[in-house]
């Protein structure tokens, strides 16, 4: 067996120990489209499609692409249409969420 590569070596499969779940009025969503700037269109599990932004404190550290699973915090006013993206799930965490049934509503929507 060859020795592991040096440098940016990452194991093939990360073990999931903790997964952040939505609290309070937060919800899980699927990023549908990037709109420019720090704004994105997100299809949320509560049935609403929101235009969400990445808050300034996370703007440099949170990089998102289409089809990412994120946690959305709806705004206090205009929460049906707008919200903030506060967390992005990594692929092993998404797999864990699917296995535990948290993303079942996302797969049963007609649009997906």
Beta strands, then each sheet from edge to edge (+ up, - down):
strand 1: 26-36
strand 2: 39-44
strand 3: 49-54
strand 4: 69-74
strand 5: 82-88
sheet 1: 1+ 2- 3+ 5+ 4- 1+
end
